[in-house]
Amino acid sequence: MQEIIFIVEESAEGGYEAHALGHAIFTEADTLEELKAQVRDAVLCHFEEPQRPRLIRLHLVKDELIAV
């Protein structure tokens, strides 16, 4: 596996949540910098060396509501 993708969203309680597509990996943090470290640590813990992806892609999703 070359790459793993995480969907990153703002948490309702504040901070950020990230979950991996196709894998049971979820983490959260107060800032984006902390989240990056948490995601990296989660990937290192989840995969053994031969199967570990070489890249982590964070896809940031931001919902905005516009009144009509």
CNS distance restraints for C-alpha pairs under 8 A (distance, minus, plus):
assign (resid   1 and name CA) (resid  51 and name CA) 6.42 0.50 0.50
assign (resid   1 and name CA) (resid  52 and name CA) 6.81 0.50 0.50
assign (resid   1 and name CA) (resid  53 and name CA) 5.01 0.50 0.50
assign (resid   1 and name CA) (resid  54 and name CA) 7.33 0.50 0.50
assign (resid   2 and name CA) (resid  53 and name CA) 4.84 0.50 0.50
assign (resid   2 and name CA) (resid  54 and name CA) 5.11 0.50 0.50
assign (resid   2 and name CA) (resid  55 and name CA) 6.17 0.50 0.50
assign (resid   3 and name CA) (resid  53 and name CA) 5.04 0.50 0.50
assign (resid   3 and name CA) (resid  54 and name CA) 5.86 0.50 0.50
assign (resid   3 and name CA) (resid  55 and name CA) 4.58 0.50 0.50
assign (resid   3 and name CA) (resid  56 and name CA) 5.68 0.50 0.50
assign (resid   3 and name CA) (resid  57 and name CA) 7.01 0.50 0.50
assign (resid   4 and name CA) (resid  20 and name CA) 7.05 0.50 0.50
assign (resid   4 and name CA) (resid  21 and name CA) 7.36 0.50 0.50
assign (resid   4 and name CA) (resid  53 and name CA) 6.20 0.50 0.50
assign (resid   4 and name CA) (resid  55 and name CA) 6.45 0.50 0.50
assign (resid   4 and name CA) (resid  56 and name CA) 5.08 0.50 0.50
assign (resid   4 and name CA) (resid  57 and name CA) 6.14 0.50 0.50
assign (resid   5 and name CA) (resid  20 and name CA) 5.71 0.50 0.50
assign (resid   5 and name CA) (resid  21 and name CA) 5.80 0.50 0.50
assign (resid   5 and name CA) (resid  56 and name CA) 5.99 0.50 0.50
assign (resid   5 and name CA) (resid  57 and name CA) 4.71 0.50 0.50
assign (resid   5 and name CA) (resid  58 and name CA) 5.98 0.50 0.50
assign (resid   5 and name CA) (resid  59 and name CA) 7.04 0.50 0.50
assign (resid   6 and name CA) (resid  18 and name CA) 5.89 0.50 0.50
assign (resid   6 and name CA) (resid  19 and name CA) 5.23 0.50 0.50
assign (resid   6 and name CA) (resid  20 and name CA) 4.22 0.50 0.50
assign (resid   6 and name CA) (resid  21 and name CA) 6.03 0.50 0.50
assign (resid   6 and name CA) (resid  56 and name CA) 7.45 0.50 0.50
assign (resid   6 and name CA) (resid  57 and name CA) 6.15 0.50 0.50
assign (resid   6 and name CA) (resid  58 and name CA) 4.94 0.50 0.50
assign (resid   6 and name CA) (resid  59 and name CA) 5.97 0.50 0.50
assign (resid   7 and name CA) (resid  18 and name CA) 5.43 0.50 0.50
assign (resid   7 and name CA) (resid  19 and name CA) 5.48 0.50 0.50
assign (resid   7 and name CA) (resid  20 and name CA) 6.36 0.50 0.50
assign (resid   7 and name CA) (resid  21 and name CA) 7.24 0.50 0.50
assign (resid   7 and name CA) (resid  58 and name CA) 6.13 0.50 0.50
assign (resid   7 and name CA) (resid  59 and name CA) 4.92 0.50 0.50
assign (resid   7 and name CA) (resid  60 and name CA) 6.16 0.50 0.50
assign (resid   7 and name CA) (resid  61 and name CA) 6.98 0.50 0.50
assign (resid   8 and name CA) (resid  16 and name CA) 6.72 0.50 0.50
assign (resid   8 and name CA) (resid  17 and name CA) 5.64 0.50 0.50
assign (resid   8 and name CA) (resid  18 and name CA) 4.39 0.50 0.50
assign (resid   8 and name CA) (resid  19 and name CA) 6.85 0.50 0.50
assign (resid   8 and name CA) (resid  58 and name CA) 6.46 0.50 0.50
assign (resid   8 and name CA) (resid  59 and name CA) 5.79 0.50 0.50
assign (resid   8 and name CA) (resid  60 and name CA) 4.68 0.50 0.50
assign (resid   8 and name CA) (resid  61 and name CA) 5.93 0.50 0.50
assign (resid   9 and name CA) (resid  16 and name CA) 5.69 0.50 0.50
assign (resid   9 and name CA) (resid  17 and name CA) 5.45 0.50 0.50
assign (resid   9 and name CA) (resid  18 and name CA) 6.51 0.50 0.50
assign (resid   9 and name CA) (resid  60 and name CA) 6.15 0.50 0.50
assign (resid   9 and name CA) (resid  61 and name CA) 5.29 0.50 0.50
assign (resid   9 and name CA) (resid  62 and name CA) 6.37 0.50 0.50
assign (resid  10 and name CA) (resid  14 and name CA) 6.75 0.50 0.50
assign (resid  10 and name CA) (resid  15 and name CA) 5.92 0.50 0.50
assign (resid  10 and name CA) (resid  16 and name CA) 4.46 0.50 0.50
assign (resid  10 and name CA) (resid  17 and name CA) 6.24 0.50 0.50
assign (resid  10 and name CA) (resid  61 and name CA) 7.86 0.50 0.50
assign (resid  10 and name CA) (resid  62 and name CA) 7.08 0.50 0.50
assign (resid  11 and name CA) (resid  15 and name CA) 5.43 0.50 0.50
assign (resid  11 and name CA) (resid  16 and name CA) 4.97 0.50 0.50
assign (resid  11 and name CA) (resid  17 and name CA) 5.88 0.50 0.50
assign (resid  14 and name CA) (resid  30 and name CA) 6.89 0.50 0.50
assign (resid  15 and name CA) (resid  28 and name CA) 7.41 0.50 0.50
assign (resid  15 and name CA) (resid  29 and name CA) 5.73 0.50 0.50
assign (resid  15 and name CA) (resid  30 and name CA) 3.97 0.50 0.50
assign (resid  15 and name CA) (resid  31 and name CA) 5.74 0.50 0.50
assign (resid  15 and name CA) (resid  32 and name CA) 7.89 0.50 0.50
assign (resid  16 and name CA) (resid  28 and name CA) 5.54 0.50 0.50
assign (resid  16 and name CA) (resid  29 and name CA) 5.49 0.50 0.50
assign (resid  16 and name CA) (resid  30 and name CA) 6.09 0.50 0.50
assign (resid  16 and name CA) (resid  31 and name CA) 6.69 0.50 0.50
assign (resid  16 and name CA) (resid  32 and name CA) 6.98 0.50 0.50
assign (resid  16 and name CA) (resid  35 and name CA) 7.04 0.50 0.50
assign (resid  17 and name CA) (resid  26 and name CA) 7.45 0.50 0.50
assign (resid  17 and name CA) (resid  27 and name CA) 5.94 0.50 0.50
assign (resid  17 and name CA) (resid  28 and name CA) 4.29 0.50 0.50
assign (resid  17 and name CA) (resid  29 and name CA) 6.71 0.50 0.50
assign (resid  17 and name CA) (resid  35 and name CA) 7.79 0.50 0.50
assign (resid  18 and name CA) (resid  26 and name CA) 5.70 0.50 0.50
assign (resid  18 and name CA) (resid  27 and name CA) 5.42 0.50 0.50
assign (resid  18 and name CA) (resid  28 and name CA) 6.07 0.50 0.50
assign (resid  18 and name CA) (resid  35 and name CA) 7.79 0.50 0.50
assign (resid  18 and name CA) (resid  39 and name CA) 7.56 0.50 0.50
assign (resid  19 and name CA) (resid  24 and name CA) 7.65 0.50 0.50
assign (resid  19 and name CA) (resid  25 and name CA) 5.69 0.50 0.50
assign (resid  19 and name CA) (resid  26 and name CA) 4.41 0.50 0.50
assign (resid  19 and name CA) (resid  27 and name CA) 6.61 0.50 0.50
assign (resid  20 and name CA) (resid  24 and name CA) 6.73 0.50 0.50
assign (resid  20 and name CA) (resid  25 and name CA) 5.42 0.50 0.50
assign (resid  20 and name CA) (resid  26 and name CA) 6.62 0.50 0.50
assign (resid  25 and name CA) (resid  42 and name CA) 7.01 0.50 0.50
assign (resid  25 and name CA) (resid  43 and name CA) 7.76 0.50 0.50
assign (resid  25 and name CA) (resid  46 and name CA) 7.64 0.50 0.50
assign (resid  26 and name CA) (resid  42 and name CA) 7.95 0.50 0.50
assign (resid  27 and name CA) (resid  35 and name CA) 7.57 0.50 0.50
assign (resid  27 and name CA) (resid  38 and name CA) 6.58 0.50 0.50
assign (resid  27 and name CA) (resid  39 and name CA) 6.57 0.50 0.50
assign (resid  27 and name CA) (resid  42 and name CA) 7.47 0.50 0.50
assign (resid  28 and name CA) (resid  35 and name CA) 6.16 0.50 0.50
assign (resid  28 and name CA) (resid  38 and name CA) 7.26 0.50 0.50
assign (resid  29 and name CA) (resid  34 and name CA) 5.73 0.50 0.50
assign (resid  29 and name CA) (resid  35 and name CA) 4.94 0.50 0.50
assign (resid  29 and name CA) (resid  38 and name CA) 7.30 0.50 0.50
assign (resid  30 and name CA) (resid  34 and name CA) 6.69 0.50 0.50
assign (resid  30 and name CA) (resid  35 and name CA) 7.26 0.50 0.50
assign (resid  31 and name CA) (resid  35 and name CA) 6.13 0.50 0.50
assign (resid  32 and name CA) (resid  36 and name CA) 6.19 0.50 0.50
assign (resid  33 and name CA) (resid  37 and name CA) 6.64 0.50 0.50
assign (resid  34 and name CA) (resid  38 and name CA) 6.20 0.50 0.50
assign (resid  35 and name CA) (resid  39 and name CA) 5.99 0.50 0.50
assign (resid  36 and name CA) (resid  40 and name CA) 6.19 0.50 0.50
assign (resid  37 and name CA) (resid  41 and name CA) 6.15 0.50 0.50
assign (resid  38 and name CA) (resid  42 and name CA) 6.06 0.50 0.50
assign (resid  39 and name CA) (resid  43 and name CA) 6.21 0.50 0.50
assign (resid  40 and name CA) (resid  44 and name CA) 6.24 0.50 0.50
assign (resid  40 and name CA) (resid  56 and name CA) 7.64 0.50 0.50
assign (resid  41 and name CA) (resid  45 and name CA) 6.20 0.50 0.50
assign (resid  42 and name CA) (resid  46 and name CA) 5.98 0.50 0.50
assign (resid  43 and name CA) (resid  47 and name CA) 6.12 0.50 0.50
assign (resid  43 and name CA) (resid  52 and name CA) 7.44 0.50 0.50
assign (resid  44 and name CA) (resid  48 and name CA) 7.46 0.50 0.50
assign (resid  44 and name CA) (resid  52 and name CA) 7.26 0.50 0.50
assign (resid  47 and name CA) (resid  51 and name CA) 6.04 0.50 0.50
assign (resid  47 and name CA) (resid  52 and name CA) 5.01 0.50 0.50
assign (resid  48 and name CA) (resid  52 and name CA) 5.86 0.50 0.50
